[in-house]
């Protein structure tokens, strides 16, 4: 990615294709003067920032391209901290292309992916974690992911990291000072206070690390597999949860041969529901493939909804299914959770759910009786799904880590601080302790961009859309 901040750049900021309006963004030292040559209204070069101007854009030959609005931002009070313009024109692809081509012929180049936000970072408008939050905000598709991205973009996560680094830097400087007086055997850094500080910082980092599982769920959705024997009502349950006829329902066993995936939003959390083929000894080659895919999906899932028919499934049958298809296939992983739905209660209303309890896996907490056909207990099932993912709703009000890069940096910082504690306990020399503290500071600095490389910036900003 180009690092030439002295160049003028342009890009379409709204989606391509016909629309009511299109917004074209420009940023760079000369964009106001360049636009003045072709925008016929009052003089932009003499206008104040944060003002909107109506006028006509004309070509070099005087041909009118469009009537539009130009919003003017003067450095440093703009998104990039550079002189910036936003041209709001009619959303014709032809008009937009002609306006962009006009500027490309006159000292402006096309912006690369994420270049506007990269300039905001390089010019100190945003730190690196805030810049990454911009991309998360654009792609947020539910309330929870939106709130987390907004908190991070406002600096909530950065503030926590900055506080940790500031406290560590203070002690690191004292230990470094000791090294300058090595021959005099003096200590400027109180080892007990340093131990207490490192333990406190580790507790904060550990909380952030532990929040990543929740953050990942909020950002990417919850992979939720609906599994069970044929004809237990899995597809009916899917339809009831979605409140629409998405899956074909039939009394014929084995109707679902392949997986069906649909999204369901529960209180701001996206669940990716996957209806699967019934698990049994397959009757033909196609059904066999469907059963194998079911087992694979279970292994990859975060949540398993296991549906059984209370009119046809004995407790021993259910326990056997669990052993064969969940435990036996090693489909259940440490990250996955299970909820069991005793379906068709309308046909057998006297079923006692406690008869199906199985110590260690099936209990009052994760077994719900229901009638998917009559939509009995469907809302309760949704509430339980949400509760199984969000153990504590108050966590959503705290800083939540959603970025793999941040997660890795926090883990590395935590490990470096563990070495600091070991060194303090073992009486390790100050130079080695200082080295481990510097490592911890390095990894924390990678999060906010106080330590960065061109390759890192290229990787992050190339994932942005053009125009942002």
C-alpha positions as CSV (number, residue, x, y, z in Angstrom):
1,X,0.0,0.0,0.0
2,X,1.3,3.5,-0.9
3,X,2.5,5.6,2.1
4,X,2.6,8.8,0.1
5,X,0.4,11.0,2.2
6,X,1.2,14.1,0.1
7,X,-0.8,12.7,-2.8
8,X,-4.4,13.5,-3.5
9,X,-6.7,10.5,-3.5
10,X,-10.3,9.8,-4.6
11,X,-12.8,6.9,-4.3
12,X,-16.5,6.2,-4.4
13,X,-17.7,5.8,-0.8
14,X,-21.2,4.5,-1.5
15,X,-21.9,1.1,-3.0
16,X,-21.4,0.8,-6.8
17,X,-24.5,0.5,-9.1
18,X,-27.4,2.8,-9.7
19,X,-28.9,4.6,-6.8
20,X,-30.5,7.9,-5.6
21,X,-27.1,9.5,-4.7
22,X,-23.5,8.6,-4.9
23,X,-20.8,10.0,-2.5
24,X,-17.3,10.5,-3.8
25,X,-14.6,11.2,-1.3
26,X,-11.3,13.1,-1.8
27,X,-8.4,13.7,0.5
28,X,-5.1,15.3,0.2
29,X,-3.3,18.7,0.3
30,X,-4.6,20.0,-2.9
31,X,-8.1,18.6,-3.3
32,X,-9.9,21.8,-2.4
33,X,-8.0,23.9,-5.0
34,X,-8.4,21.1,-7.7
35,X,-12.1,20.9,-7.1
36,X,-12.4,24.7,-7.4
37,X,-11.4,24.4,-11.0
38,X,-14.4,22.3,-11.9
39,X,-17.1,23.1,-9.3
40,X,-19.0,26.2,-10.2
41,X,-20.4,27.8,-7.0
42,X,-18.9,30.0,-4.4
43,X,-15.1,29.7,-4.1
44,X,-14.2,26.6,-2.1
45,X,-10.7,27.8,-1.4
46,X,-12.0,30.8,0.5
47,X,-14.8,28.9,2.3
48,X,-14.7,27.6,5.9
49,X,-14.5,24.0,6.8
50,X,-17.5,22.0,7.7
51,X,-19.7,23.7,5.2
52,X,-21.9,22.4,2.3
53,X,-22.0,24.0,-1.1
54,X,-24.5,23.6,-4.0
55,X,-23.2,23.9,-7.6
56,X,-22.4,22.3,-10.9
57,X,-19.4,20.2,-11.8
58,X,-18.1,20.8,-15.3
59,X,-15.5,19.2,-17.4
60,X,-12.3,21.0,-18.8
61,X,-14.4,21.9,-21.8
62,X,-17.3,23.3,-19.8
63,X,-19.7,20.4,-20.2
64,X,-22.0,20.0,-17.1
65,X,-21.6,16.6,-15.6
66,X,-24.1,17.1,-12.7
67,X,-25.6,19.3,-10.1
68,X,-24.3,18.3,-6.7
69,X,-23.4,19.1,-3.1
70,X,-19.8,19.4,-2.0
71,X,-19.1,19.1,1.7
72,X,-15.8,20.8,2.7
73,X,-13.5,19.7,5.6
74,X,-10.3,21.6,6.3
75,X,-7.3,20.0,7.9
76,X,-6.9,18.9,10.7
77,X,-10.7,18.8,11.3
78,X,-11.5,15.9,9.0
79,X,-11.6,12.1,9.1
80,X,-8.0,11.9,7.6
81,X,-6.8,15.1,9.3
82,X,-6.1,16.3,5.7
83,X,-8.1,18.6,3.5
84,X,-11.1,16.5,2.4
85,X,-14.2,16.8,0.2
86,X,-17.3,14.7,-0.2
87,X,-19.2,15.2,-3.5
88,X,-22.8,14.1,-3.3
89,X,-24.1,13.6,-6.8
90,X,-26.8,11.6,-8.6
91,X,-26.2,7.9,-8.3
92,X,-25.8,7.2,-12.0
93,X,-22.8,5.0,-12.6
94,X,-22.0,7.0,-15.7
95,X,-22.0,10.4,-13.8
96,X,-19.9,8.9,-10.9
97,X,-17.4,7.5,-13.4
98,X,-17.1,10.8,-15.3
99,X,-16.6,12.8,-12.1
100,X,-13.9,10.4,-10.9
101,X,-12.2,10.4,-14.3
102,X,-12.2,14.2,-14.3
103,X,-10.2,14.3,-11.1
104,X,-7.9,11.5,-12.2
105,X,-6.9,13.7,-15.1
106,X,-6.1,16.6,-12.8
107,X,-3.7,15.5,-10.1
108,X,-5.7,13.0,-8.1
109,X,-5.2,9.2,-8.0
110,X,-7.5,6.4,-7.1
111,X,-7.4,5.5,-3.4
112,X,-6.4,2.0,-2.4
113,X,-8.4,-0.3,0.0
114,X,-8.6,1.3,3.4
115,X,-6.4,4.3,2.5
116,X,-8.6,6.9,4.0
117,X,-8.6,5.1,7.3
118,X,-4.9,4.4,7.0
119,X,-4.2,8.1,6.7
120,X,-6.4,8.7,9.7
121,X,-4.1,6.3,11.6
122,X,-0.8,7.7,10.2
123,X,-2.0,11.2,11.0
124,X,-2.9,10.3,14.6
125,X,-6.6,10.6,14.3
126,X,-7.1,6.9,15.3
127,X,-4.9,4.3,16.8
128,X,-4.7,0.9,15.1
129,X,-7.3,-0.8,17.2
130,X,-9.7,2.0,16.6
131,X,-9.0,1.8,12.8
132,X,-9.8,-1.9,12.9
133,X,-13.0,-1.1,14.7
134,X,-14.1,1.0,11.7
135,X,-14.1,-2.2,9.5
136,X,-16.0,-4.1,12.2
137,X,-18.6,-1.3,12.5
138,X,-19.2,-1.4,8.7
139,X,-19.7,-5.2,8.8
140,X,-21.7,-5.3,12.0
141,X,-25.0,-6.9,11.4
142,X,-26.5,-7.0,14.9
143,X,-26.9,-4.8,17.9
144,X,-24.2,-6.5,20.0
145,X,-21.5,-6.4,17.3
146,X,-22.4,-2.7,16.6
147,X,-22.1,-1.8,20.3
148,X,-18.7,-3.5,20.6
149,X,-17.4,-1.9,17.5
150,X,-18.6,1.5,18.6
151,X,-17.0,1.1,22.0
152,X,-13.7,0.1,20.4
153,X,-13.8,2.9,17.9
154,X,-14.4,5.5,20.7
155,X,-11.2,4.2,22.3
156,X,-12.6,2.0,25.1
157,X,-10.2,-0.9,24.3
158,X,-7.3,1.4,23.5
159,X,-7.7,3.2,26.9
160,X,-7.4,-0.1,28.8
161,X,-4.2,-1.1,26.8
162,X,-2.7,2.4,27.2
163,X,-3.1,2.3,31.0
164,X,-1.4,-1.1,31.2
165,X,1.5,0.0,29.0
166,X,1.9,3.3,31.0
167,X,2.2,1.5,34.3
168,X,4.7,-1.1,32.9
169,X,6.8,1.6,31.2
170,X,7.3,3.3,34.5
171,X,8.8,0.2,36.1
172,X,10.7,-0.7,33.0
173,X,12.4,2.7,33.1
174,X,13.4,2.2,36.7
175,X,14.9,-1.2,36.0
176,X,16.7,0.2,33.0
177,X,18.1,2.9,35.3
178,X,19.4,0.2,37.6
179,X,21.4,-1.3,34.7
180,X,23.2,2.1,34.3
181,X,24.3,1.8,37.9
182,X,25.1,-1.9,37.8
183,X,28.4,-1.7,39.6
184,X,26.9,0.1,42.5
185,X,24.3,-2.6,43.3
186,X,21.3,-0.3,43.7
187,X,17.6,-0.9,43.2
188,X,15.3,1.8,42.0
189,X,12.4,-0.6,41.2
190,X,10.6,-2.0,44.3
191,X,10.3,-5.8,43.5
192,X,7.3,-6.3,45.6
193,X,5.4,-3.4,44.0
194,X,6.5,-4.7,40.6
195,X,5.1,-8.1,41.4
196,X,1.8,-6.7,42.5
197,X,1.6,-4.5,39.4
198,X,2.4,-7.4,37.0
199,X,-0.2,-9.6,38.7
200,X,-2.8,-6.8,38.5
201,X,-2.0,-6.3,34.8
202,X,-2.2,-10.0,34.1
203,X,-5.7,-10.2,35.7
204,X,-6.9,-7.4,33.3
205,X,-5.3,-9.1,30.3
206,X,-6.8,-12.5,31.3
207,X,-10.2,-10.9,31.4
208,X,-9.7,-9.6,27.9
209,X,-8.4,-12.9,26.7
210,X,-11.4,-14.7,28.2
211,X,-13.8,-12.2,26.5
212,X,-12.6,-13.4,23.1
213,X,-14.9,-16.4,23.0
214,X,-17.9,-14.1,23.5
215,X,-16.5,-11.6,21.1
216,X,-16.0,-14.2,18.4
217,X,-19.5,-15.4,18.8
218,X,-20.9,-11.9,18.5
219,X,-18.8,-11.0,15.5
220,X,-19.2,-14.3,13.5
221,X,-22.4,-15.7,14.8
222,X,-23.1,-18.9,16.7
223,X,-22.8,-22.1,14.6
224,X,-25.9,-24.1,15.8
225,X,-26.6,-27.6,14.5
226,X,-30.1,-29.1,14.8
227,X,-29.5,-32.9,15.0
228,X,-31.4,-36.0,15.9
229,X,-32.9,-39.2,14.5
230,X,-35.1,-39.0,11.3
231,X,-38.7,-37.7,11.8
232,X,-38.2,-36.3,15.2
233,X,-39.3,-32.8,14.1
234,X,-35.9,-31.1,13.4
235,X,-37.2,-29.3,10.3
236,X,-40.4,-28.4,12.0
237,X,-38.4,-26.9,14.9
238,X,-36.3,-24.9,12.4
239,X,-39.4,-23.5,10.8
240,X,-40.9,-22.7,14.2
241,X,-37.7,-20.9,15.4
242,X,-37.6,-18.9,12.1
243,X,-41.4,-18.4,12.1
244,X,-41.5,-19.3,8.4
245,X,-41.7,-22.5,6.3
246,X,-38.1,-22.8,5.4
247,X,-37.6,-26.6,5.5
248,X,-39.7,-29.3,3.9
249,X,-41.7,-31.2,6.5
250,X,-42.9,-34.7,5.9
251,X,-43.8,-37.8,7.8
252,X,-41.5,-39.8,5.6
253,X,-38.2,-40.4,7.4
254,X,-35.1,-39.1,5.8
255,X,-36.7,-36.2,4.0
256,X,-33.7,-33.9,4.8
257,X,-30.8,-35.3,2.8
258,X,-28.4,-32.2,3.0
259,X,-27.9,-29.4,5.4
260,X,-30.1,-26.3,5.4
261,X,-28.6,-23.1,6.9
262,X,-30.5,-20.0,8.0
263,X,-29.8,-17.1,10.3
264,X,-31.8,-16.2,13.5
265,X,-31.2,-13.1,15.5
266,X,-32.0,-13.5,19.2
267,X,-31.6,-10.4,21.3
268,X,-28.9,-9.0,19.1
269,X,-26.9,-12.3,18.7
270,X,-26.8,-14.1,15.4
271,X,-27.4,-17.8,15.4
272,X,-26.5,-19.7,12.2
273,X,-29.1,-22.6,12.4
274,X,-28.1,-25.7,10.5
275,X,-30.8,-28.3,9.9
276,X,-29.2,-31.7,9.2
277,X,-30.1,-35.1,7.9
278,X,-31.5,-37.5,10.5
279,X,-28.9,-39.7,12.2
280,X,-29.5,-43.4,11.6
281,X,-28.1,-46.4,9.6
282,X,-28.5,-44.9,6.1
283,X,-30.9,-46.6,3.7
284,X,-29.0,-45.5,0.5
285,X,-25.7,-43.8,-0.6
286,X,-27.2,-40.3,-0.6
287,X,-28.6,-40.6,2.9
288,X,-25.2,-42.0,4.0
289,X,-23.5,-38.9,2.8
290,X,-26.1,-36.7,4.5
291,X,-25.5,-38.5,7.9
292,X,-21.7,-38.1,7.5
293,X,-22.2,-34.4,6.9
294,X,-24.4,-34.2,10.0
295,X,-21.6,-35.7,12.1
296,X,-19.1,-33.2,10.6
297,X,-21.4,-30.2,11.3
298,X,-21.8,-31.3,14.9
299,X,-18.0,-31.5,15.3
300,X,-17.7,-27.9,13.9
301,X,-20.5,-26.4,15.9
302,X,-20.5,-24.1,18.9
303,X,-24.0,-25.3,19.9
304,X,-25.9,-28.5,19.3
305,X,-29.7,-28.7,19.5
306,X,-30.4,-32.4,19.8
307,X,-34.1,-33.2,19.0
308,X,-35.8,-36.4,20.1
309,X,-39.4,-37.7,19.7
310,X,-40.9,-38.2,23.2
311,X,-43.5,-40.6,21.7
312,X,-40.8,-43.0,20.2
313,X,-37.6,-42.4,22.1
314,X,-37.0,-44.1,25.5
315,X,-34.4,-42.7,27.9
316,X,-32.1,-45.6,27.0
317,X,-32.5,-44.7,23.3
318,X,-31.5,-41.1,23.9
319,X,-28.5,-42.0,26.1
320,X,-27.4,-44.5,23.4
321,X,-27.7,-41.7,20.7
322,X,-25.5,-39.4,22.9
323,X,-22.8,-42.1,23.3
324,X,-22.8,-43.1,19.6
325,X,-23.3,-39.8,17.8
326,X,-21.9,-37.2,20.2
327,X,-19.5,-38.7,22.6
328,X,-18.7,-41.8,20.5
329,X,-17.9,-39.7,17.4
330,X,-15.9,-37.2,19.5
331,X,-18.1,-34.6,18.0
332,X,-18.5,-32.8,21.3
333,X,-15.5,-30.5,21.8
334,X,-14.5,-28.4,24.7
335,X,-16.1,-25.3,23.1
336,X,-19.4,-26.9,22.2
337,X,-22.6,-26.9,24.3
338,X,-25.7,-29.0,23.9
339,X,-29.4,-28.5,24.5
340,X,-31.9,-31.4,24.2
341,X,-35.4,-30.8,22.9
342,X,-38.0,-33.4,23.8
343,X,-40.4,-32.8,20.9
344,X,-44.0,-33.8,20.1
345,X,-45.2,-33.2,23.6
346,X,-48.7,-32.6,22.1
347,X,-48.8,-36.3,21.3
348,X,-47.5,-37.5,24.7
349,X,-48.2,-34.7,27.3
350,X,-47.5,-36.9,30.3
351,X,-43.8,-37.4,29.5
352,X,-41.6,-36.8,32.5
353,X,-38.5,-35.0,31.3
354,X,-36.5,-36.1,34.5
355,X,-36.6,-39.6,33.2
356,X,-34.2,-38.6,30.4
357,X,-31.7,-36.9,32.7
358,X,-28.2,-38.4,32.4
359,X,-25.6,-37.3,34.9
360,X,-22.9,-35.2,33.3
361,X,-24.7,-34.3,30.1
362,X,-28.5,-34.1,30.2
363,X,-30.2,-32.2,33.1
364,X,-32.9,-29.7,34.0
365,X,-30.6,-26.9,32.6
366,X,-30.4,-28.2,29.1
367,X,-33.5,-30.4,28.4
368,X,-36.7,-28.6,27.3
369,X,-39.9,-30.3,26.3
370,X,-41.7,-28.8,23.4
371,X,-44.1,-29.2,20.5
372,X,-42.5,-27.6,17.4
373,X,-45.7,-28.2,15.4
374,X,-47.8,-26.2,17.9
375,X,-45.0,-23.8,18.7
376,X,-45.1,-24.8,22.4
377,X,-42.0,-23.4,24.3
378,X,-40.4,-22.0,21.2
379,X,-39.8,-18.6,22.8
380,X,-38.4,-20.3,25.9
381,X,-36.0,-22.3,23.7
382,X,-34.8,-19.0,22.1
383,X,-34.2,-17.6,25.6
384,X,-32.2,-20.7,26.6
385,X,-30.1,-20.5,23.4
386,X,-29.2,-16.9,24.2
387,X,-28.4,-17.7,27.8
388,X,-26.2,-20.6,26.9
389,X,-24.1,-18.3,24.7
390,X,-24.2,-15.2,26.9
391,X,-23.5,-16.5,30.4
392,X,-23.5,-13.0,31.8
393,X,-25.3,-10.2,29.8
394,X,-23.3,-7.5,31.8
395,X,-20.2,-8.7,29.9
396,X,-21.6,-6.9,26.9
397,X,-21.1,-3.6,28.7
398,X,-17.4,-4.3,29.2
399,X,-14.5,-4.3,26.7
400,X,-14.8,-7.4,24.6
401,X,-12.0,-8.7,22.3
402,X,-13.3,-9.6,18.8
403,X,-10.1,-9.5,16.8
404,X,-7.8,-12.5,16.3
405,X,-4.7,-10.3,16.1
406,X,-5.5,-8.6,19.5
407,X,-6.2,-12.0,21.0
408,X,-2.8,-13.3,20.0
409,X,-1.0,-10.2,21.2
410,X,-2.7,-10.4,24.6
411,X,-1.7,-14.0,24.9
412,X,1.9,-13.2,24.1
413,X,1.9,-10.3,26.5
414,X,0.5,-12.5,29.3
415,X,3.2,-15.1,28.7
416,X,5.9,-12.4,28.8
417,X,4.6,-11.1,32.1
418,X,4.5,-14.7,33.5
419,X,8.3,-14.8,32.8
420,X,8.6,-11.5,34.6
421,X,6.9,-13.0,37.7
422,X,9.1,-16.1,37.5
423,X,12.2,-14.0,37.2
424,X,11.2,-11.9,40.2
425,X,10.5,-15.0,42.2
426,X,13.8,-16.7,41.2
427,X,16.0,-13.6,41.8
428,X,16.7,-13.3,38.1
429,X,19.0,-10.3,37.2
430,X,17.4,-7.0,36.2
431,X,18.6,-7.1,32.6
432,X,16.6,-10.3,31.9
433,X,13.5,-9.0,33.8
434,X,13.8,-5.8,31.7
435,X,13.9,-7.9,28.5
436,X,10.7,-9.7,29.4
437,X,9.0,-6.4,30.3
438,X,10.0,-5.0,27.0
439,X,8.5,-8.1,25.3
440,X,5.2,-7.5,27.1
441,X,5.2,-3.8,26.1
442,X,6.0,-4.8,22.5
443,X,3.0,-7.1,22.2
444,X,0.6,-4.5,23.8
445,X,2.0,-1.9,21.5
446,X,1.1,-4.0,18.5
447,X,-2.5,-3.7,19.4
448,X,-2.7,0.1,19.3
449,X,-0.1,0.6,16.6
450,X,2.5,2.2,18.8
451,X,4.7,-0.6,17.3
452,X,3.8,-1.5,13.7
453,X,5.4,-2.6,10.5
454,X,4.5,-2.0,6.9
455,X,3.5,-5.6,6.5
456,X,1.2,-5.4,9.4
457,X,-0.5,-2.3,8.1
458,X,-0.7,-3.7,4.6
459,X,-2.5,-6.8,6.1
460,X,-5.0,-4.8,8.1
461,X,-6.0,-2.1,5.7
462,X,-6.1,-4.2,2.6
463,X,-9.1,-5.9,4.1
464,X,-11.1,-2.6,4.1
465,X,-13.3,-1.6,1.3
466,X,-12.2,1.1,-1.2
467,X,-13.5,4.5,-0.1
468,X,-13.0,3.9,3.6
